[in-house]
Amino acid sequence: MTGYTGTGLNRLARQWLMRDTRRRPEVFLTFDDGPHPVGTPAILDVLRRHGVPATFFLIGGAAERFPAGVDAILADGHLVGNHSWDHRGFGRLGALGQWRQMHAADRVLARHDGRRRRPFRAPQGRFRPAFGLWLQLVRRGPVHWSLDSEDGESTDAAALVERFRQRPPVPGDVVLFHDDSPATPLALEELLPAWQAAGLSFATLPGWEVAR
């Protein structure tokens, strides 16, 4: 077994990783692959208008290139997590290589919020078992998701909205979005008020105080 993924035989692993959120009353929106110079500000604008907190899993290299995006996320009261240094080929690295990617991103992100520890989500949910065990021991995750928007596969906001109408989030869900999908902010503009009208509430991932 080279690492966990989001499908198939890893269902029990996913349930274990979701144990801190699945009994919670809130929905947890998460955004991967930022900060993005266009997508991140658009998403922040929608979240701000609807008063919805979220967790952003940022790529260290992108944070270094677009530091204003990190600061904007923090200024709006969202939680910043680690999504590796550059995302590419993460699942093929050994456990030490994965740790080095995480550590490099940690150093850049800490310049913005002073946080020495933050939640970690592996690119594509793939990580070596030894690295995953270490993350568990130090209580940094790995953070998974229970509901994938699949926004990385479509630029059609209407299709994204329809997907969530077919399977809306429920309390305890961790929903996966991406900063760099142009469909995401457009879809959220329609989805968030509908979810709030249905009685859903939102929070950053539990167990992590938001930096102020």
Sequence and secondary structure as in RCSB ss.txt:
>XXXX:A:sequence
MTGYTGTGLNRLARQWLMRDTRRRPEVFLTFDDGPHPVGTPAILDVLRRHGVPATFFLIGGAAERFPAGVDAILA
DGHLVGNHSWDHRGFGRLGALGQWRQMHAADRVLARHDGRRRRPFRAPQGRFRPAFGLWLQLVRRGPVHWSLDSE
DGESTDAAALVERFRQRPPVPGDVVLFHDDSPATPLALEELLPAWQAAGLSFATLPGWEVAR
>XXXX:A:secstr
     SSGGGHHHHHHHTTTTTTSSSBEEEEEEE  TTHHHHHHHHHHHHT   EEEE HHHHHH HHHHHHHHH
TT EEEE  SS TTGGGS HHHHHHHHHHHHHHHHHHH  S   B  GGG   HHHHHHHHHTT      SEE  
GGG   HHHHHHHHHHS   TT EEEEETT THHHHHHHHHHHHHHHTT  B S TT     
